[in-house]
Amino acid sequence: MKSPFRRPWFLARQDKAGTVSPVSEVKAQAAALASGFAMLASDGTAHWSGRSYAALARAGFMRNPVAHRAVRMITEAAACVPWLAYEGPEEKADHAALTLLARPNARQVGADFFETLYGHLLLSGNAYVEALAVGGRVRELHLLRPDRVAIVEGRDGWPLAYDYRAGGVVRRLPAEAEATSGAAALLHLKLFHPLDDHCGLSPLAASGAALDLSNAAAGWNKALLDNSARPSGALVYQPKDGGNLSPDQYERLKEELEAGYAGAVNAGRPLLLEGGLDWKAMALSPKDMDFMEAKNGAARDIALGLGVPPMLLGIPGDNTYANYQEAHRAFYRLTVLPMIFRTAASFSVWLAAAFDVPLRLAPDLDQVVGLAAERDALWTRVGAATFLTDEEKREAVGY
């Protein structure tokens, strides 16, 4: 890690154009040495990471433990929910659409396929599913990475086609339905975006500031461990008999500080001063910065943006829910199920055109572990209703 002593120890004066001239630097250094005071200054502007799919994937899912765990909780929970198929009011347990969704392609089973699909939605706000038709029937489904897809607009502003770039090759997929399969070659799933007509907004992008703050806090902790003995402040030179540090003494002092007091190897080493030198600490302590509260607050914002109760992520100081079971049920009802239902509705319309049947796909809520308590309460309430027949009770509980 670079030492701060590589930066100038003086206050540079800027000209009217805002640039620092070499003459100003020399004068400022001389004035600083003459006054016996040296200051370390840095730019206080905040730096934010990008909001693209690749930037959010690296800074969020691949680097931040809170975002990583929250995204995995949503995608894994949603991908494990089984599907049901209906043709009109009748359930079809052996429908071809269920077989296709259970094994979309030769490389993925249904759970892997939908986990990746939901991950694309959370990190990009968009998910693209390509259908491969053989003999007029859809045989395989493949996911396209969102950052490789570009939307081609027509003259009327509506999507005309989708360009997919991979391996230096560009493939154009039409947005309209093909005559061979009866359905569009590409299904575009997207989340709501108030300023974009065609692409969705990633939930993680809304928590971008909290994500950067959390990553910066982790980087600060790592830097503190690596350079815990590095001085952070100002050296004041006040000799009793007056005088200044010569340029050679000035450079030697910087080199000695850099070599003898920076890095984890020198952690805890006391600073030895002589010849009128005095150390003035300038850095804020973690308590002054309210460091831990800011770090936990950033973690809560990330969880809030993704729709995961902070209690489920082990974030301290947040007991909004009465217990863990209530938080788990809220997680399914407010986050997991809405994503599944909107995905099921899109697949229903898309695959209905492909199979040329009035198809309706729905999640099997009886298999959702997080809703077991609600299901038990429903069955108890319906079972105790003496004014309902057995057929009406079966219909009330979804059979």
Secondary structure as a PSIPRED ss2 file (coil, helix, strand):
# PSIPRED VFORMAT (PSIPRED V4.0)

   1 M C   1.000  0.000  0.000
   2 K C   1.000  0.000  0.000
   3 S C   1.000  0.000  0.000
   4 P H   0.000  1.000  0.000
   5 F H   0.000  1.000  0.000
   6 R H   0.000  1.000  0.000
   7 R C   1.000  0.000  0.000
   8 P C   1.000  0.000  0.000
   9 W C   1.000  0.000  0.000
  10 F C   1.000  0.000  0.000
  11 L C   1.000  0.000  0.000
  12 A C   1.000  0.000  0.000
  13 R C   1.000  0.000  0.000
  14 Q E   0.000  0.000  1.000
  15 D C   1.000  0.000  0.000
  16 K C   1.000  0.000  0.000
  17 A C   1.000  0.000  0.000
  18 G C   1.000  0.000  0.000
  19 T C   1.000  0.000  0.000
  20 V E   0.000  0.000  1.000
  21 S C   1.000  0.000  0.000
  22 P H   0.000  1.000  0.000
  23 V H   0.000  1.000  0.000
  24 S H   0.000  1.000  0.000
  25 E H   0.000  1.000  0.000
  26 V H   0.000  1.000  0.000
  27 K H   0.000  1.000  0.000
  28 A H   0.000  1.000  0.000
  29 Q H   0.000  1.000  0.000
  30 A H   0.000  1.000  0.000
  31 A H   0.000  1.000  0.000
  32 A H   0.000  1.000  0.000
  33 L H   0.000  1.000  0.000
  34 A H   0.000  1.000  0.000
  35 S H   0.000  1.000  0.000
  36 G C   1.000  0.000  0.000
  37 F E   0.000  0.000  1.000
  38 A C   1.000  0.000  0.000
  39 M C   1.000  0.000  0.000
  40 L C   1.000  0.000  0.000
  41 A C   1.000  0.000  0.000
  42 S C   1.000  0.000  0.000
  43 D C   1.000  0.000  0.000
  44 G C   1.000  0.000  0.000
  45 T C   1.000  0.000  0.000
  46 A C   1.000  0.000  0.000
  47 H C   1.000  0.000  0.000
  48 W C   1.000  0.000  0.000
  49 S C   1.000  0.000  0.000
  50 G C   1.000  0.000  0.000
  51 R C   1.000  0.000  0.000
  52 S C   1.000  0.000  0.000
  53 Y H   0.000  1.000  0.000
  54 A H   0.000  1.000  0.000
  55 A H   0.000  1.000  0.000
  56 L H   0.000  1.000  0.000
  57 A H   0.000  1.000  0.000
  58 R H   0.000  1.000  0.000
  59 A H   0.000  1.000  0.000
  60 G H   0.000  1.000  0.000
  61 F H   0.000  1.000  0.000
  62 M C   1.000  0.000  0.000
  63 R C   1.000  0.000  0.000
  64 N C   1.000  0.000  0.000
  65 P H   0.000  1.000  0.000
  66 V H   0.000  1.000  0.000
  67 A H   0.000  1.000  0.000
  68 H H   0.000  1.000  0.000
  69 R H   0.000  1.000  0.000
  70 A H   0.000  1.000  0.000
  71 V H   0.000  1.000  0.000
  72 R H   0.000  1.000  0.000
  73 M H   0.000  1.000  0.000
  74 I H   0.000  1.000  0.000
  75 T H   0.000  1.000  0.000
  76 E H   0.000  1.000  0.000
  77 A H   0.000  1.000  0.000
  78 A H   0.000  1.000  0.000
  79 A H   0.000  1.000  0.000
  80 C C   1.000  0.000  0.000
  81 V C   1.000  0.000  0.000
  82 P C   1.000  0.000  0.000
  83 W E   0.000  0.000  1.000
  84 L E   0.000  0.000  1.000
  85 A E   0.000  0.000  1.000
  86 Y E   0.000  0.000  1.000
  87 E E   0.000  0.000  1.000
  88 G C   1.000  0.000  0.000
  89 P C   1.000  0.000  0.000
  90 E E   0.000  0.000  1.000
  91 E E   0.000  0.000  1.000
  92 K C   1.000  0.000  0.000
  93 A C   1.000  0.000  0.000
  94 D C   1.000  0.000  0.000
  95 H C   1.000  0.000  0.000
  96 A H   0.000  1.000  0.000
  97 A H   0.000  1.000  0.000
  98 L H   0.000  1.000  0.000
  99 T H   0.000  1.000  0.000
 100 L H   0.000  1.000  0.000
 101 L H   0.000  1.000  0.000
 102 A H   0.000  1.000  0.000
 103 R C   1.000  0.000  0.000
 104 P C   1.000  0.000  0.000
 105 N E   0.000  0.000  1.000
 106 A C   1.000  0.000  0.000
 107 R C   1.000  0.000  0.000
 108 Q E   0.000  0.000  1.000
 109 V C   1.000  0.000  0.000
 110 G H   0.000  1.000  0.000
 111 A H   0.000  1.000  0.000
 112 D H   0.000  1.000  0.000
 113 F H   0.000  1.000  0.000
 114 F H   0.000  1.000  0.000
 115 E H   0.000  1.000  0.000
 116 T H   0.000  1.000  0.000
 117 L H   0.000  1.000  0.000
 118 Y H   0.000  1.000  0.000
 119 G H   0.000  1.000  0.000
 120 H H   0.000  1.000  0.000
 121 L H   0.000  1.000  0.000
 122 L H   0.000  1.000  0.000
 123 L H   0.000  1.000  0.000
 124 S H   0.000  1.000  0.000
 125 G C   1.000  0.000  0.000
 126 N E   0.000  0.000  1.000
 127 A E   0.000  0.000  1.000
 128 Y E   0.000  0.000  1.000
 129 V E   0.000  0.000  1.000
 130 E E   0.000  0.000  1.000
 131 A E   0.000  0.000  1.000
 132 L E   0.000  0.000  1.000
 133 A E   0.000  0.000  1.000
 134 V E   0.000  0.000  1.000
 135 G C   1.000  0.000  0.000
 136 G C   1.000  0.000  0.000
 137 R E   0.000  0.000  1.000
 138 V E   0.000  0.000  1.000
 139 R E   0.000  0.000  1.000
 140 E E   0.000  0.000  1.000
 141 L E   0.000  0.000  1.000
 142 H E   0.000  0.000  1.000
 143 L E   0.000  0.000  1.000
 144 L E   0.000  0.000  1.000
 145 R C   1.000  0.000  0.000
 146 P H   0.000  1.000  0.000
 147 D H   0.000  1.000  0.000
 148 R H   0.000  1.000  0.000
 149 V E   0.000  0.000  1.000
 150 A E   0.000  0.000  1.000
 151 I E   0.000  0.000  1.000
 152 V E   0.000  0.000  1.000
 153 E E   0.000  0.000  1.000
 154 G C   1.000  0.000  0.000
 155 R C   1.000  0.000  0.000
 156 D C   1.000  0.000  0.000
 157 G C   1.000  0.000  0.000
 158 W C   1.000  0.000  0.000
 159 P E   0.000  0.000  1.000
 160 L E   0.000  0.000  1.000
 161 A E   0.000  0.000  1.000
 162 Y E   0.000  0.000  1.000
 163 D E   0.000  0.000  1.000
 164 Y E   0.000  0.000  1.000
 165 R E   0.000  0.000  1.000
 166 A E   0.000  0.000  1.000
 167 G C   1.000  0.000  0.000
 168 G C   1.000  0.000  0.000
 169 V E   0.000  0.000  1.000
 170 V E   0.000  0.000  1.000
 171 R E   0.000  0.000  1.000
 172 R E   0.000  0.000  1.000
 173 L E   0.000  0.000  1.000
 174 P E   0.000  0.000  1.000
 175 A C   1.000  0.000  0.000
 176 E C   1.000  0.000  0.000
 177 A E   0.000  0.000  1.000
 178 E C   1.000  0.000  0.000
 179 A C   1.000  0.000  0.000
 180 T C   1.000  0.000  0.000
 181 S C   1.000  0.000  0.000
 182 G C   1.000  0.000  0.000
 183 A C   1.000  0.000  0.000
 184 A E   0.000  0.000  1.000
 185 A C   1.000  0.000  0.000
 186 L E   0.000  0.000  1.000
 187 L E   0.000  0.000  1.000
 188 H E   0.000  0.000  1.000
 189 L E   0.000  0.000  1.000
 190 K E   0.000  0.000  1.000
 191 L C   1.000  0.000  0.000
 192 F C   1.000  0.000  0.000
 193 H C   1.000  0.000  0.000
 194 P C   1.000  0.000  0.000
 195 L C   1.000  0.000  0.000
 196 D C   1.000  0.000  0.000
 197 D C   1.000  0.000  0.000
 198 H C   1.000  0.000  0.000
 199 C C   1.000  0.000  0.000
 200 G C   1.000  0.000  0.000
 201 L C   1.000  0.000  0.000
 202 S C   1.000  0.000  0.000
 203 P H   0.000  1.000  0.000
 204 L H   0.000  1.000  0.000
 205 A H   0.000  1.000  0.000
 206 A H   0.000  1.000  0.000
 207 S C   1.000  0.000  0.000
 208 G H   0.000  1.000  0.000
 209 A H   0.000  1.000  0.000
 210 A H   0.000  1.000  0.000
 211 L H   0.000  1.000  0.000
 212 D H   0.000  1.000  0.000
 213 L H   0.000  1.000  0.000
 214 S H   0.000  1.000  0.000
 215 N H   0.000  1.000  0.000
 216 A H   0.000  1.000  0.000
 217 A H   0.000  1.000  0.000
 218 A H   0.000  1.000  0.000
 219 G H   0.000  1.000  0.000
 220 W H   0.000  1.000  0.000
 221 N H   0.000  1.000  0.000
 222 K H   0.000  1.000  0.000
 223 A H   0.000  1.000  0.000
 224 L H   0.000  1.000  0.000
 225 L H   0.000  1.000  0.000
 226 D H   0.000  1.000  0.000
 227 N C   1.000  0.000  0.000
 228 S C   1.000  0.000  0.000
 229 A C   1.000  0.000  0.000
 230 R C   1.000  0.000  0.000
 231 P C   1.000  0.000  0.000
 232 S C   1.000  0.000  0.000
 233 G E   0.000  0.000  1.000
 234 A E   0.000  0.000  1.000
 235 L E   0.000  0.000  1.000
 236 V E   0.000  0.000  1.000
 237 Y E   0.000  0.000  1.000
 238 Q C   1.000  0.000  0.000
 239 P C   1.000  0.000  0.000
 240 K C   1.000  0.000  0.000
 241 D C   1.000  0.000  0.000
 242 G C   1.000  0.000  0.000
 243 G C   1.000  0.000  0.000
 244 N C   1.000  0.000  0.000
 245 L C   1.000  0.000  0.000
 246 S C   1.000  0.000  0.000
 247 P H   0.000  1.000  0.000
 248 D H   0.000  1.000  0.000
 249 Q H   0.000  1.000  0.000
 250 Y H   0.000  1.000  0.000
 251 E H   0.000  1.000  0.000
 252 R H   0.000  1.000  0.000
 253 L H   0.000  1.000  0.000
 254 K H   0.000  1.000  0.000
 255 E H   0.000  1.000  0.000
 256 E H   0.000  1.000  0.000
 257 L H   0.000  1.000  0.000
 258 E H   0.000  1.000  0.000
 259 A H   0.000  1.000  0.000
 260 G H   0.000  1.000  0.000
 261 Y H   0.000  1.000  0.000
 262 A C   1.000  0.000  0.000
 263 G C   1.000  0.000  0.000
 264 A H   0.000  1.000  0.000
 265 V H   0.000  1.000  0.000
 266 N H   0.000  1.000  0.000
 267 A C   1.000  0.000  0.000
 268 G C   1.000  0.000  0.000
 269 R C   1.000  0.000  0.000
 270 P C   1.000  0.000  0.000
 271 L C   1.000  0.000  0.000
 272 L C   1.000  0.000  0.000
 273 L C   1.000  0.000  0.000
 274 E C   1.000  0.000  0.000
 275 G C   1.000  0.000  0.000
 276 G C   1.000  0.000  0.000
 277 L E   0.000  0.000  1.000
 278 D E   0.000  0.000  1.000
 279 W E   0.000  0.000  1.000
 280 K E   0.000  0.000  1.000
 281 A E   0.000  0.000  1.000
 282 M C   1.000  0.000  0.000
 283 A C   1.000  0.000  0.000
 284 L C   1.000  0.000  0.000
 285 S C   1.000  0.000  0.000
 286 P C   1.000  0.000  0.000
 287 K C   1.000  0.000  0.000
 288 D C   1.000  0.000  0.000
 289 M C   1.000  0.000  0.000
 290 D C   1.000  0.000  0.000
 291 F H   0.000  1.000  0.000
 292 M H   0.000  1.000  0.000
 293 E H   0.000  1.000  0.000
 294 A H   0.000  1.000  0.000
 295 K H   0.000  1.000  0.000
 296 N H   0.000  1.000  0.000
 297 G H   0.000  1.000  0.000
 298 A H   0.000  1.000  0.000
 299 A H   0.000  1.000  0.000
 300 R H   0.000  1.000  0.000
 301 D H   0.000  1.000  0.000
 302 I H   0.000  1.000  0.000
 303 A H   0.000  1.000  0.000
 304 L H   0.000  1.000  0.000
 305 G H   0.000  1.000  0.000
 306 L H   0.000  1.000  0.000
 307 G C   1.000  0.000  0.000
 308 V C   1.000  0.000  0.000
 309 P C   1.000  0.000  0.000
 310 P H   0.000  1.000  0.000
 311 M H   0.000  1.000  0.000
 312 L H   0.000  1.000  0.000
 313 L H   0.000  1.000  0.000
 314 G C   1.000  0.000  0.000
 315 I C   1.000  0.000  0.000
 316 P C   1.000  0.000  0.000
 317 G C   1.000  0.000  0.000
 318 D C   1.000  0.000  0.000
 319 N C   1.000  0.000  0.000
 320 T C   1.000  0.000  0.000
 321 Y C   1.000  0.000  0.000
 322 A C   1.000  0.000  0.000
 323 N C   1.000  0.000  0.000
 324 Y H   0.000  1.000  0.000
 325 Q H   0.000  1.000  0.000
 326 E H   0.000  1.000  0.000
 327 A H   0.000  1.000  0.000
 328 H H   0.000  1.000  0.000
 329 R H   0.000  1.000  0.000
 330 A H   0.000  1.000  0.000
 331 F H   0.000  1.000  0.000
 332 Y H   0.000  1.000  0.000
 333 R H   0.000  1.000  0.000
 334 L H   0.000  1.000  0.000
 335 T H   0.000  1.000  0.000
 336 V H   0.000  1.000  0.000
 337 L H   0.000  1.000  0.000
 338 P H   0.000  1.000  0.000
 339 M H   0.000  1.000  0.000
 340 I H   0.000  1.000  0.000
 341 F H   0.000  1.000  0.000
 342 R H   0.000  1.000  0.000
 343 T H   0.000  1.000  0.000
 344 A H   0.000  1.000  0.000
 345 A H   0.000  1.000  0.000
 346 S H   0.000  1.000  0.000
 347 F H   0.000  1.000  0.000
 348 S H   0.000  1.000  0.000
 349 V H   0.000  1.000  0.000
 350 W H   0.000  1.000  0.000
 351 L H   0.000  1.000  0.000
 352 A H   0.000  1.000  0.000
 353 A H   0.000  1.000  0.000
 354 A H   0.000  1.000  0.000
 355 F H   0.000  1.000  0.000
 356 D C   1.000  0.000  0.000
 357 V C   1.000  0.000  0.000
 358 P C   1.000  0.000  0.000
 359 L E   0.000  0.000  1.000
 360 R E   0.000  0.000  1.000
 361 L E   0.000  0.000  1.000
 362 A E   0.000  0.000  1.000
 363 P E   0.000  0.000  1.000
 364 D C   1.000  0.000  0.000
 365 L H   0.000  1.000  0.000
 366 D H   0.000  1.000  0.000
 367 Q H   0.000  1.000  0.000
 368 V C   1.000  0.000  0.000
 369 V H   0.000  1.000  0.000
 370 G H   0.000  1.000  0.000
 371 L H   0.000  1.000  0.000
 372 A H   0.000  1.000  0.000
 373 A H   0.000  1.000  0.000
 374 E H   0.000  1.000  0.000
 375 R H   0.000  1.000  0.000
 376 D H   0.000  1.000  0.000
 377 A H   0.000  1.000  0.000
 378 L H   0.000  1.000  0.000
 379 W H   0.000  1.000  0.000
 380 T H   0.000  1.000  0.000
 381 R H   0.000  1.000  0.000
 382 V H   0.000  1.000  0.000
 383 G H   0.000  1.000  0.000
 384 A C   1.000  0.000  0.000
 385 A C   1.000  0.000  0.000
 386 T C   1.000  0.000  0.000
 387 F C   1.000  0.000  0.000
 388 L C   1.000  0.000  0.000
 389 T C   1.000  0.000  0.000
 390 D H   0.000  1.000  0.000
 391 E H   0.000  1.000  0.000
 392 E H   0.000  1.000  0.000
 393 K H   0.000  1.000  0.000
 394 R H   0.000  1.000  0.000
 395 E H   0.000  1.000  0.000
 396 A H   0.000  1.000  0.000
 397 V C   1.000  0.000  0.000
 398 G C   1.000  0.000  0.000
 399 Y C   1.000  0.000  0.000
